[in-house]
Amino acid sequence: MRQRSLFAIILVAAAAAIGWTMYRSLTPATHADHDHALENLDAGGFLRLERPDGSARNMVGRPGKVLVLHWFSLDSDAAIEKLPVLVEYARSVGGDTGIEVVLIATGASWDAVHAFAEKLGLPRELLYLDRKLETGSLFGVRRIPETLIYDPRGRLAYQARGSVDWRSTELREAIERFKLGVAEVE
């Protein structure tokens, strides 16, 4: 009986340690020598996303507004499921110069992205392309869909791997706080 109890305690402790490790892996690292701010990411000064016209946008530096970066894949149902709600949110803050929503497609061509955008009614001005997730990997994107939100000074304020509830009052209120530079990495 004593061996079984000891085994159960060890098993519970191991499960707790694994759970804690998994939870911490979903939380972006912030520490003095590397805080994941846009200007501190090691990319040789270039974090480029491709625009629909073929030009590139460099994401390094201080955006001067809250920057919502959302990576998605055209062939992922989980990634596509929440896009209309995110676009609804983007339209609701469209007149707010303090917030910008950027939708970043991965693993696709512009032809496929444009066809997809037309089918779902996504506004082209929000769309960017990271064909091979090269820029995303420099941001630390590991799972699609993934959302990173930066404050106006370019500090990582929020990170979510997987689906995000864009109708959440708490998230919308947090984004408003981010506009004031109140970073709250979750």
N, C-alpha and C positions, 0 to 999 in steps of 0.2 A: 504494500500500500504506500509506503514511504517513497519508493522509487517512482511510482506513478505520480505522486504529488510533486516530486522534484522535477520530473519530466514535464509535467503540465506547466509548472512555473517557468521553466526554461523556454518552453514553447511560446508561452504568452509574452515573455520578455523579448524573444526573437521577433515575434510578430509586431510588437510595439516598436522595436528598433527599425524594422523594415518599413513600417508605416510612417514613422517619423522621418526617415531618410527620403521616402517618396514625397512626403509633404514638403520637405525642405527643397527638394529638386524643382518643385513648382514655384518656388519663391525666388525672385531674382536676387543675386548677390549684391550687397552694397557694403562696401568697406572702404577705408581711407585711400588705399592705393588704386582702386578700380571701382568706380561707382556706376558704370554702364551709361553715363551721360553721353549724348550724341557726339560731343567734341572729344570724348576720351576713348571711344571705341577704337581699337587698333585696326585701322583699315588704310593706313597710309594717307589719311586725309580724305578718302573717297568712300562714300557709301551711296552708290548710284542705283537709282531705279529708272527703268526705261519708261518714257512717256509714249502715248499713242502715236505721236508724230515722229518717233524714232530718236528724239533727243533724250538726254539723260538729266535726271534731277539728283543733285548731290545732297544727301541728307545730313551731312556733318555740320555741326555748329548749333547755335541757339536759334530755335525756330521763331521765337517771339510770340508764340501762341501755343495752345495745347495741340499736340500732334497725335492723332489716333492712327496708328499703323496696323492694318489688319491683313495678314497673309491668308490666302485661301487657295484651294486647288479646284479646278473645274470638274475633276472626277471624284470628288469626295462629297457624298451626300450630307455628311455632318457639317462640312464647311459651307455648303450651299444653303443649307436649311435656314441659317440665321441671317444670311445676307440681306434679304428684303427688309428685315427689321433694322439692321444696321444702316441701310440706305435710308429708311424712314427717319432714323435718328439724324443722319447726315443732312437730310433735307430740312429737318426741324431746326438745326443750328446753322443752316446755310447762310443766313444773314449775319451771323456772329463772327466777326473778324478775329475773335480770340480762340476759335476752335477750327481745326482742319481735319477732315476724315480722309484717309488715303487707303484705297482698296488695292491690294497687291496680289495679282494672280501669279501662280507658280506652275512650272512644268507645262507651259502652253505657248502657242504662237499668238501673235496679235489677231490673226484671222479668227482663231478659235475663241479668243477673249471677246472680240467684237460681236461674234455670233451669240455667244453666251450672254453678253450684256444686253443685247437686243431682246433675246428671249425672256430675260428676267426684268427688263426695264431698268437696268442699272445705268446711272449717268456716266458717260464716258469721261467727264472731267475728273472724276474720282479715281479712275483706273490707272494703274501702273503695272509694270511687268517685271518680275524677277525670275527669268526663265528657268534657271537651274538652282534657285534658292541660294545663290552665292552671296548676295547682299544680306539676305535673311540670316544666313549662318554667321555672318559677322555681327549681326544684332543678337545672336544667341537663339534664334528661332529653331526649335527642335521638333515641333509637332504642328501639323496643319489641321484645323485653323489655329492661329495664334494671334493675339492682339497685344501690342505694346502701346502704352500711352505715355507721352513725354510732356513735362510741364514747359512753360515758355522759355525757361533757361536751358532746356535740353536734358533735364534730369529724368530718368526713368521713374514714373510715378505709379504705374500699374502694369501688371503683366498677367495675361490669362492664356493658358494653353488649353485648347478645346473651346467649346461653345461659351458664349457670353450672353447674358440676358440684357439686351439693349433697352428693354422697357423698364428695367430696374430703376426705381427712384433713387436708391442709394448710389448706384453707379453714376447716374446723371448729376447728382449733388456732388459726388467726389470730383467729377470732371470740372464742375464749376469752381471747386476749391483749388484744383490744379491750376486753373487760370490765374490764381493769386500766388502761385508758386509754392503751394503747400503740398509737397510730395508725400505720398503715402504708399510706399511699395507694399503690395499685398501678395 
